Amino acid sequence: MFRASINGCGGPLSYSAANHRWSRYCAAAGVDIDINQLRHSYADGAR
């Protein structure tokens, strides 16, 4: 879902960076969904 280009090395994306990007995407879409709610929504549907 997220590429790690922000750290310049192509390594793993930190939680902080992913959360920052997710917050910007949600603000642009006009929704208020926390990144942890996204994770839980997948876990709830995977049962």
C-alpha positions as CSV (number, residue, x, y, z in Angstrom):
1,M,0.0,0.0,0.0
2,F,2.9,2.4,0.8
3,R,6.3,2.6,-0.8
4,A,9.3,3.5,1.3
5,S,10.6,6.1,-1.1
6,I,10.5,8.8,1.7
7,N,13.5,7.3,3.5
8,G,15.6,7.3,0.3
9,C,16.9,3.8,0.8
10,G,13.9,1.8,-0.3
11,G,13.9,0.0,3.1
12,P,10.9,-0.7,5.3
13,L,8.5,2.2,5.8
14,S,8.3,3.3,9.5
15,Y,4.9,3.3,11.3
16,S,5.3,7.0,11.7
17,A,5.7,7.6,8.0
18,A,2.9,5.3,7.0
19,N,0.6,7.0,9.6
20,H,1.5,10.4,8.3
21,R,0.7,9.4,4.7
22,W,-2.5,7.7,5.8
23,S,-3.6,10.8,7.7
24,R,-3.1,12.9,4.6
25,Y,-5.0,10.5,2.3
26,C,-7.9,10.5,4.7
27,A,-8.0,14.3,5.0
28,A,-8.0,14.6,1.2
29,A,-10.9,12.1,1.0
30,G,-12.8,13.8,3.9
31,V,-12.9,10.7,6.1
32,D,-11.7,10.2,9.6
33,I,-10.3,6.6,9.8
34,D,-7.3,5.8,11.9
35,I,-4.7,3.5,10.5
36,N,-5.3,1.0,13.2
37,Q,-9.0,1.0,12.3
38,L,-7.9,0.0,8.8
39,R,-5.9,-2.9,10.2
40,H,-8.7,-4.1,12.4
41,S,-11.2,-3.9,9.6
42,Y,-9.1,-6.4,7.6
43,A,-8.7,-8.7,10.7
44,D,-12.5,-8.6,11.3
45,G,-13.3,-9.5,7.7
46,A,-10.7,-12.3,7.5
47,R,-12.4,-14.5,10.1
